[in-house]
């Protein structure tokens, strides 16, 4: 019985050791604090955070051991600092201070550890200064001033208090129960539920240690809930490291990218990540008892837990903390303005807090206005003004009032003459801005930009229009440039035949103009003796030129080389054949072929002519042995003879009867046979002949009929 009673006493002492005055709060009124402070902070200055501090307290409790002032939101570790004003510190040795950079918290206390009157702390609070080391800080700093017993953090946004309780090796369930057994001036404690970024920062990254918080997915794997405090039963996360937040908070602070990861399939409780792992204040999931403490790694060994006070049903309304604010003086946005021509413009600037002051210089200068909007006086040139936030000269930002001159376009040549099928480059100038070219007097799209514009090839009169643009300030009107397109001389190329060994005249065929031939001559006509391509540049009265080409082709004169006669087939051969030669054997009918069939017998003439140049002719003989003759004295076909024989003085024709008897011998002197032998009529029959041109030629044999 004694042992059991002793065990209960020890547990009671454990909880009382980590609790704040439950019993005292029943007998005394908690102290309250009020403070004013909503100031602007100028970069790299020392600014007091509070004024008109009022502390009320129970008459029976006039003193306390410490006051804590914390940068509860917006804290930048490594830049922000809280400290006692040097003058106050030197004249009040009974109060000293200690700043914790990891928590962003300043502790005011007696160097001897003695209790000090609230009135002394009131003066000390009003002497606390804020400083930021950056030349360009930003944002807002909220400060919580806490006078209650214990080193708790206060978040003004929700009025909650946060306490880190160190306890090596404590498991999550024990931490949950221990937190629920704690109270702070009758505020019910619970394992912290961190539902927003500022809360996670203050109770996590700025906490003096790491430990358990009130989240778990032990009920359903991957469904993380807040299971303590006013938010008990609210889901805030689904999934593992690649999961998503859920309403109503849509916030979680898991250590990216892998937490929670349910390593070992038993990590169901949320814990603030040890700073040595990185990303202070983030969360990871651990088993109920965390991971064992080893020499290799103690980063996942539980070191305590985070208790949150506030928001529970029946909690009293306390004023144990006051809050103040410093807003960094900074121009957050500016709007410059411009206009065309002289006049005033409206400039704008915004700041995080308060109105904007306008100056005419980056430092010093004259105060021109105090307003987010500033209308300049009438200006005739671009002028810079400077917007200042919160009376901090270092925050000034230049805002420019731009006066754009209205441009004018200067054109030296408004009418330009060109020749058809030419382009031209037009030139203008402007005093300001750039020149834009258009094809119409109003509207339309820009054809080109610049002082020069090269037109396309033109065949008819065309107008172009120019205007100058100086930062969207346009010249008053578009100026017109007209292009007159003059026609070119109308020429037709020619092909001319030049007969071999002669000359020909080339004619430009346009009179009253100037000429330049490829031969260098400058008359309308020229005479050439050689084939080739000749050109003449013809220029009219508008100085427009066109070029005429004349191709001169030489045709040879026809010259017969020899004539082949094969019985009645005649072939005329030239010394050089050309397609433009024509042939005839009667001098009347010409053909493109040099071969003739069924030529008449006797002396004939071959004719050749060029279609444009020259002729030639040559005689030839066609020897034809008739197939029959009728010697009946009717004067028609009465003699048998080979026509043309008379032109071959050595020719002979021997005629035989069917028995081989020689009947007659014909030669140039006796070219025909009358059908008799020794003046006797021979009977109708077939007769044979042997024909030789001369002794060296091959004889030709044949036969014919004598008919009576």
Secondary structure, DSSP 8 states (H G I E B T S, - for coil): -HHHHHHHHHHHHHHHHT---HHHHHHS---EEEEE-EEEE-TT--EE--EEEEEE--TT--EESEEEEEEEES--TTTEEEEE-HHHHHH-TT-EEEEETTTTEEEEE-TT---EEHHHHHHHHHTEEEEE--TT--SEEEEEEE-SSS--EEETTTTEEEEEEE-TT--HHHHHHHHHT-EETTEEEEE----SHHHHIIIIITSSS--EEEEE-SSSTTEEEE-SGGGTTEEEEESSTT-EE-TTT----B-TTT-S--GGG---EEEE--GGGSSTT-EEEE-TT-----SS--TTS--EEEEEES-STT-----SEEEEEEEE--EEEEE-EEEESSB--EEEEEESSS-EEEESSSSS--EEEESSEEE---BSS-EEEEEEETTEEEEEEEEEEEEE----EE-S-SEEEEETTB--EEE-EESSSEEEEESSSSS----EESSEEE---BSS-EEEEEEEEETTEE-SS-EEEEEEEE-------EEEEEETT--EEEE----SSEEEETTS--SSEEEE-S-EEEEEEEE-TTS-EEEEEEEEEEE----EEEEEEETTEEEEEESS--TTEEEESSSS--BS-SEESS--SEEEEEEEEESSS-EEEEEEEE-EE-SEE--SSSSSS-SEEEETGGG-TT-EEEEE-TT--EEEEEETTB-EE-SEETTEE--SEEEEEEEESSTTS--EEEEEEE--
